[in-house]
Amino acid sequence: MKKHAFPLLLALIVMLISFTSRQATADTTQQLPTKQLAGIPADILNGTVAPPNAADAGIRSHAAMLPIHLTPNADGGWSWQTDIPLDSGRNVTLALFAPNSAAWTLSWQAPGATTAQSLTGSGQSGSMGINELQFPATVYHFDRIQAGTYRLRIAASVAPTTNGSQPHGYIAVSSDSAYRLYTHLSSYNLIQGEQVGLVSYAFRENAGTERPAPLNGLLQEVAMTLRLPDGGRQTIAMFDDGRHADGAAQDGVYGGLFTAAQTGSYTAQVLARGVTPAGRPFARTSEHTFPIVAPMLTLDNTPAQAHVINSNQWRIDLAATATGTVSSVKAFAEVWGTGADGEMVPVVWIGGVVNPTISSAGTQLSLSLALDGRWIARAGARAPFELRQVRVQDLNTHIPLAQVAVLPLMAREMPASAYEIAPAITNDMLMGSRPAALPASPDSGSVLMLVHGYCSTSVWPTANFTNYTLFLDLNQNRTHDEFAQLIGNFGAQYDSFGVVAHSQGGDASLHLYTYYWSGLDNATGPRLIQSVGTPYQGTALAGNLALLGEIFGVGCGTNFDLTYDGSAWWLSGIPSWARSDVYYYTTSDKDVWWRWDFCNPVTTIFLDDPDDGVVEKWAGQLSGAHNMGHKEGWCHIDSWVMRDPGQTTDASRNSTMNANAAR
């Protein structure tokens, strides 16, 4: 053996061991130490930590996803037909979803035509989903055809595979029409026994992402189909009468309500039909998924109590009453005090994961938050104090369990630090006191953790990275909190780590950094969390995939955290200091003038361009973080279902992230 060969071989073995990935599983999760969150007064004033408005988190639909219900024929076959209204004939796309569509034939008859045109064999294979959760589809595209009502016919030679009232498939259709449908939850009272529903209206496409204005007079018939957690279905008419959470009567806004009797995951689809101002037939649908949770507690309408626990801190106790099984929650409040001019001024936003304390009686609860007195000093505030926007949220869904607009805050004394002169903001003011030691295993070190996303395989080309470790929780459906704790537990074997994350992995990493102490807090280097393709504001596909899961099989399942609504509630608990340690990238397909542009020919039916096939560019933005730019020619995953390469395979971006990563 040549000189130095054995030491070199030994070094290679050590490197291989260092870079070996370990499977992260929920079975190995241990509770991580929690942080005591604080947000600067500006977070209160600019709305960073304000609870979201359901009307602002609606879905903007430019497509109709129509359920197919085959009926038996006398000859032993099965068939179905429907009218498909096209108010525009430009860039028309049809997508057929069905488990046994290979045995189906399609034809459609144009407006005024006497014969039908066969579509069988003219489509291309496609797939719709997020990462490894994929549902097959057949796609038909037409650059320019006649607008109007088409009669679509489907014939099947074999019996459908779904049962009961469940659809046998779906046909989705979209075009370049300027007219769309906006639909949002009527409220966030997503508690068992409460009344909830959907609100829907037509609007004309605009360039912004703000809530659009209703277009009155276009819609004529609107209804909601609701799938219950036990598999039951309801059809609920929607009205523009001012009595169904729809605002004023006859304003073009329709509402439909129901009482949520069951807990679990609900799926809803709104079908709206009407006529455009040009006299053309209009049809749009929107698809939604949301959970209903069991009642847990109510906040008592009594003053919060502040107790000095050391020279720096108040413990603020909120009184509550148990109304169900009590578990860990998230709790937040704005603290306001009296300024030098006698007016109320924002002092600090506080919150975090809380374990309610139950009294011996079994129903009286106390939820404790921490406030560092130096925030009082910085605000120049004095008594009287009060809490505003007090809310308690479910830990996994972020759904508000209880909310109070204002509570008096009573205190006999203030911590000594409240009398300091304008102290500088320190990390312990933002996160609480660091644990004495964050545990690490004997093989600890400083690494870059490569994290995948929802229902995913391993996506990072490791040759692009150095001193890395692979987090693997493959093909799983986790809430942000579950995902974050898995990352934190996996990272406990290292002294410190930074993160490069894909898709939901970016959400989970930010959640970990915000709420829990981990090796992220020990990392050093320019960029703590870097992400690409992360749906910080959600994706419109969540509801569509929930519907398709009913006919194809659940797969990885629905995830409320990935919806617009779930993301909005999650983001309302992420203060600016945590966001400022995120560096994110977005991508989309290569846009050229001479072809139909898309990342995924199926998901483009439901997403607003530009998008990466899963995440729209606007929904990938994280206010308060570092936007590292948008790059065309890269799609969400590296797969045959996407036209362009996967965004995680961009060696140039990976090299940049590797060089700048904290470890």
N, C-alpha and C positions, 0 to 999 in steps of 0.2 A: 504494500500500500504506500502511495506517495506521501511525502511529508505534508502535514497539515490536513490530510484527507479526513482523518477521523474527527478532529475538532470541527471541520466544516460540516460533516454529516450530522454530528451532534447538534450543531446550531440549526441546521435545517429541520431536524426533528422537533426541536424546541419551538421553532417558528410555526410548524404545522400544528403542534399542540396549542399554541397561543391563539391560532386563528380558527380552531375547531369550533363550530357552532353548537349550541345546546338548545334542545327543544324546550320552549317555555310553555308551561301548562298551568291551568287554573288550580290544579291539585297542589301545586307547590307554592301558591300565593300566600304570603304572610302580610298582615296589616302593616303598612308603612307608617312611620311617624308623620303626623299632619302638621301643616303650617298654619299660622295665625295670620290671615291675609289682611292687608291694608291697601287702600288705593288713594292716591293723591286727590285733593279736592277737585282738581280739573277733571278727573274721571267722572265725578258726579255731575259737574256743570256741562260737560260736553256729551253726556249720555253713554259713555263707554260701558258703564256698569248698570245702566237703567234696564228695567224689565222690558222685554219687547212687546210690541203691539201686534196682535195676530193679523191685523189688516195689512201690515207691512211685509209679511212673510208669505205672500200668496204665490201660486204657480201661474206663470204666463204661458198659456197653451196655444199653439198654432196647429194642433193636430186633433183628430178624432180617433179614439181607440174603441171600436165597436165590437161588442160581444157577439159571437157566432153560436147560434142554437140550431143544430141540425134536427130535422124531423124525418121520420121514416116515410119512404115511398111505397107504393103498391108493388113495385118490382123488386123490393128487397133492399134497395139502395137508400141513401140518405141525402137530403138536400137542404139548402137555405138560400134565401135571397133578401136583399135589402137595397134601399136607395142610398147612394153616397152623394151628398151635395158637395160640389166643388165651386166655391165662389171665385177661384182663380185657377187658370189652366197652366200656369208657369211653375216649373220645377215640382211637378206632382210626384209624390212617392207613396207607394202602397207597401205595407209589410204584413205578411201573414204569419201568425203564431198559432201553432197547433201541434200536439204531440204526434199525430199520425197524418200530417198534411201531405205526405208522399202519396197517399191514396186518394187525394182530392184533386178535382179539376176546377179551374176558375175561368170565368168569362165575364165580360161586362159589356153593356150596351150603352153607347154614347147618346147624349140628348138628341132626339129627332131621328136617330138611326132605326132601321127596321130589322137589323140582324145584330147579334152579339159577336164580340171579338174574343177569341180564346186568349187567355193569359198563360195557360199551362205551358211550361217549358221555357218561357221568356224571362223568368226571374233569375236572380242570382242568390246564392246562399249567403246568409248573414247570421249574426248572433247579437243578442242584446244582453248586457249585464254590467256588473262591476267586478273587475279582476276575474277570478275563477268562477263566479256565479254567472253563468251564461245560459240563455234560452235561445234555441235555434229559430231562425226566421227565413222566409223567402221574400226578397225585395224586388219590387217593380218600379222603375223610374221612367218618367216622361218629361222631356225638356219643355215641351209646349203642346197642350191639347186644348180642346174646347171646354170652356167652363159650363157649368150646369149640373143637372142631376143625372147620375149614372146608375143603371141597374146592375148590381153585382150578383152573380149566381155562383154557388159552390155546390158541387156534386161529390158525394163520397161513396165508394164501393164497399166500405167496411163500417161497422158500427163505431160510434165515437167511444173514447176510452174514459171520459169523465161521466159522472153520475149526477142525478137529481137536477136541481136548478142551476148547477155550476155550468158556465159556458164551456163549449167544446173547443173554443179557440177565440182569437181576436184578429180583426183586420184593422190596421192603423193606416190613416191617410193624412198627408199634410201637403201644403203648397206654399207658394210665396205670397199668399194673401196678406194684406195689411191688417186684417181684422183678427182679433185674438180673444181668448177668454181668460179672465183673471178670477181665481178662486182661492179663498183663504178660510181658515177655521173661524167660526163665529166668536170664539173666546178660547182662553186656555184653562177653562174650568174642566180639566180632563180627569175628574174625580168620579168614582162610581156614585150613581144617584143624581148627578148634576145634569143639567140640560146643556147640550153642545150641538154643533152643527156646522154647516158650511155656508158661505156667502159667495155669490158668483155674479159676474157681469161682463159684458163685452166691452172691448176698448180697441182703439186704433193704435197700431204699433208705434212706439216712440223709441228714441235712442237711449233714454235714461233707464236706470234701474230702480227709480223711485216708484212708489205706488201709482199706477195709472188712473186716469179719470174715467168714470163710466161713460159709455156711449149709449144714450137712451134711445129706445125705439127699435133696436136691432133684434133683441131676443123675443121669442114668442112662447117658448115652452122649455122649462128647465126642471130636471128631476135628478135625484141622487139615489144611487144604489149602494146600500150599505151591507158589508159582510161582517158578521158578528164573530167574536172569538170562538163561539161554539160551532161555527160553520153555518149558522142560519143567515138568511138574507132578507133585507127589507128594501122596498122602493118607497122613497119619500118625495112627495111633490115639493117644489120650491116656489115661493111666492114673492111678488113685488107689492106687498100690501102694507108695509111698515110694521108688521107684527111678528116677523120671523127673523129678527136681528138684521134686517135688510135696510135699515135707515128709513127714509121717507117713502111713502107709498108712491108708486108709479114714477120712480126715478131711474129705472133701468137696472136696479140692483135686486137680485133674488136671494132669498134665504130659505133654508130648510133646517129644522131642529128635531132632535130626538133626546130622550132621556137614556143615559148610559147605564143600563142595568147590570152589565157584565164587566168584569175586569179582564184585561188582556189586550191583544192587538186587534184594532179595527182597520178595515180597508174601505175606502169610499171612492166612488166614481160619480162625477157630475156629467150629465149629458145635456147640452144646451143646443137648441135649434132656433133658427130665425131667418131673417132676410136682410141682406146688406143694403146700404143706401142706394146701391146700383141695381137693386132688385134681384140679386142672385141668392140662391139658397145657401144657408150657413149652418154648419154643424161643428161643434168642438166638444171635447171632453177634457177633464182634468182628473188626475189620479192621486190619491192621498192615503197615507198610512199613519196612524197615531195610536198611542196606548191610552187606556183608561186604567188608573191605579186606584187601589182601595184607599178609603179615608184613613189617615194616620193620626192627625192632630189638628187642633185649632189654636191660634194665638189668642190669649186672653187680652181683653181690652183694659189692661191695668198698666201702670207705669213700669218701665224697665228699671232695674236696680243696679247701680254701679258700686262696686266694692274695691277698695284699694288692696291689692295683694302683694305689692312691693313698691319700691320707690319709683318704678317706671310704669306700672300697669294698673288699669282698671279691669276687673272682671264684670262684664255686663250680663245680667241674668234676665232672660225673657221667660215670662210665665206662659204656659200652654196647658191644654187639656187633651189627653189621649182619647182618640175616637176609634182606634184600631190598633193593630200590632205595630209597636214602635221599634224602629231601627235607626241606623245612622242616616243623617240627612246633611244637606248643605243649608247654611243659614247666613243671611246677609242683612246689613243695615247701613244707612247713611247716618252719620253723626253730625248734628248741627248744634252750634252754640251761639251765644250772644256776643256780637262784635262791639268794638269801642263806641260805635255810633248807636248802639241799641238795637240794630237790625240783626236778624239771624244770618250766620255765615256757615258755609260748609267746613267741617273740621277734618273728616276722614271717612272713607268707606271701609267697613270691616266685614269679615266673613270667614268661611272655611267649613271644613267637615266637622260636624258636631254629633256627639253621642248624647241624646237627651237623658237627663237624670230623672228617674221615676220616684215619686214619693211613696211612702208606705201605704197610702190609700190606693195606689195603683192607677190613678187617672191624672193626678196633677204632675206636670212636667216642668223641668227647668232646662232651658237651652242657654249655654254660656258662650259668649264671645269675648275677645280680648281687645283692649284699646291701649296703645302706648301713649302715655301722657305728653310726650314730646309733640304729638300732633296738635294737642290743645295749645301748647306754647307757640307753635308755628302759626296757628290761625289767630292767635291773640284773642282767644275766646274765653268766656266766663259763663257761669250759670245765669239763667236757666238753659239746660241742654234738652235736646229732643232727638229721637230717632225717626227717620223717614224711610219710606220704601222698605219696610221690614218684610222680609219674605223667608219662608222655609221651603226648600225644594227637595224632591226625591233625588237620591244620590245618583241613580243610574239613568233616569229619563230626564232629569232636570225640571220636571213638571212642578209648578208651584202647588204646594200642599196647603199653605196658609199665607195670607198677605195682610198687612195692616199699613195704612198710609202714614200715620203719625202716632208715635207713642212718647209720652213724657219720659225723660231720663232723670231719675232721682239719685242724688249722690250727697253723702254727708261730708265727704272730703275728697280732695283731688290728690293724685300721686305727685311726689315732689318734682318730677320731671316736667310737670305741666307749668312750672314757674320758670323754666329755663328761658334764655333769651334766644329766640329764633334758631334752634338747633338745626344742623344739616341733616338731611334724610339719609339714614343708614339702612343696610339690609335687614337688620333685626326689627326696624320699624315697619318694614314692608312684609316680612315673612314670619316674624316671631323669633324666639331664641332657637338657635341651631342645637340639635341634640349633641350631647357630649361626644358621641362617636357614631358615625354611620358605619354599620358593620360591613366588612369585606372579608373574603376568604383568603387562605394562604397564598393563592396564585394571583393575588390582586395586582393591579397596575392601572395605567391610564390608557383608555382605548376609545376608538370611534365605533359607536354601535350603529349598524345598518339595520333599519327597521322597515318591514313591509307594511301592507295595509289590510283592509277588510277582505276576508275570504280570499286570501292570496297565497301564491307560492312564493318561493324566494326569488326576488326580482333584481337584486343588485349584482352586477358583474364585479366580483371581488378583485379581479386583476387591476381595477381602476383605483383601488384603495390600499392604504398601508396602515399597519397597527390597528386593525379593525377586529370586531367580533360581530357575528350574525345573530340577530334575534329572530327566532323562528317559532311562530304559533300558527302553523299553516292551515289554510282553508277553514278559518274559524270566524264566528260572528261575536264580537265583543262590544260592549258599550265603551265609551271613552274611558270611564272610570276603571272598568275591568282590564282594559287594554293597558292603561297607564300603570296599574299595579303590577301587571305581568312584566312590563318593561323594567320597573323599579326593582322587582325581586330578581329578575335576571341580571340586572346591573349590580346587584349587591356583591357579586363575586369580584368586583373591581373597586379600586380606590376612587376612581372617577371615570366619567365617560361623557362624550358629546354625542349628538345624534344626527344622522342623515336619514331622513324618513320619506317614504312614499305614501301617497293617498292618506287613508285614515291614520297611518302611523304618525303623521305630523300633528293631527289633533291630539292623539293619545300622549305624545311626547310633551306637548304644551300643557296638557292637563296634569301630567305627572309633575312638571316643573312648578306649576301654579299651586297645587294642593298638597304635595307630599315632599318630604325630604328624601333625597336619593343621591347617588353619585354624580348626577347632573350638577348639584350644588357645589361639588368639589372641583369641577372641570375648569381648566384654564385654556385660553386661546381665543381667537377673534370671534368665532361664530358658535354659539352653544347649540342651537337647534336649526338645522337646515332641512327644507322640505321641497318636494316637487309634486305637483298634482294633488295637493291636499284640498279637500272641499271644506274650507274653513266656514263657509256659509251654506254648505249642504249641496245636494244635487237633486234635480227634478226627477231623476230616474227611480228614486226610492219607491214611490207609489206605483209606478208602472210595473216594477219588478215584483211588488207584492201581489198584484193581480195575476201576473204570469206564473208566480209560484203556486197559485191555486190549481192551475191546470197541468203544470209540468212537474210539480213536486216542490216542496219548500226550499230545498237546497240549503244555503247558509242561513236563510231566514231574513226577516225584515230588521232594520236598525233605525230607530227613531233619531239617533244622534246624527245620521247622515241626511235627514230631511232639512228643508229650510227652517221649519219650526223648531225642531230639536236643536239645530245649530245655533239659532238665534238665542234660545234660552241658555245654552252652554256658554256662548260668547259673553253673555251678560254677567258671567261670573269670572271673567278673565281680565284682571286689571292691566293698565298700560305697562307697568314695569315688566310683567311676564311677556307680553307681546313684543316688547322691544328687544328681546333676546332671540327672536325668530327671524330667519332669513329664508324667504320663499321664492320659488320659481313657478311660473305657469307656462303651458305650451298649448299649441293647437295644430291642426293640419296645415299643410302647405297650400296657401290660397293662390290660385292662378286663374286667369280670366277664361281659359279655353275649355274648362271641364267642370263637371259637378264636383264641388269640393266637400270633403268630409273626412273625419277620422274613422267614424263608423257609420255606414250607410243606414243602419237601423236607428241608432240612438240620436242621429241628427234630426230625426222626425220630432223628437221631444225636447231637444236642447236648443238654447239660443247660441247662435254663432257669434264669436269664435268659441270653440270648446275642444277638449282633448279626447272626446268620445265618451267621457263620463262627467267631467267637471267643466262648467262654463267658466270662461275667463273671469267674469265679474264675481262669481261665487268662490273663486280661488283666492280672492283678495282678503288680507287680514289687516284691518285698520290698526295702526300703531306699530306694525312690524316693518321689516325692511323688505321692500319689493325689489327683487334682484332681476326683474325683467321678464318679458314674455318672448318666447321663441317659437317660430312656426316650423313645421316639418316633423313634429314629435307628438305622438299620441300617448294615451294613458298607460297602455300595456304593450308589450312586444308580442303580438299575436296575429294570426291570420285574419282576425275580425277587424283589425285596424289597417288603414291604408299606409300610414307612415310608421317608422320604427318607434319602439317604446321609449318613453321619456327617461326611464332609468338607465337606458343603454347609451346615453349621450356621453361619450368618453371625455369630451372637452369640459362639459359641466361637472362631471364626476371628479375630474382632476382638480378643478377649481374648488369644489366643496371639500375634497380631501385635504388640499393645501391649507385651507382656511378654518378647518374644523377645530373646535375645542376638544380636548381629551382629558 
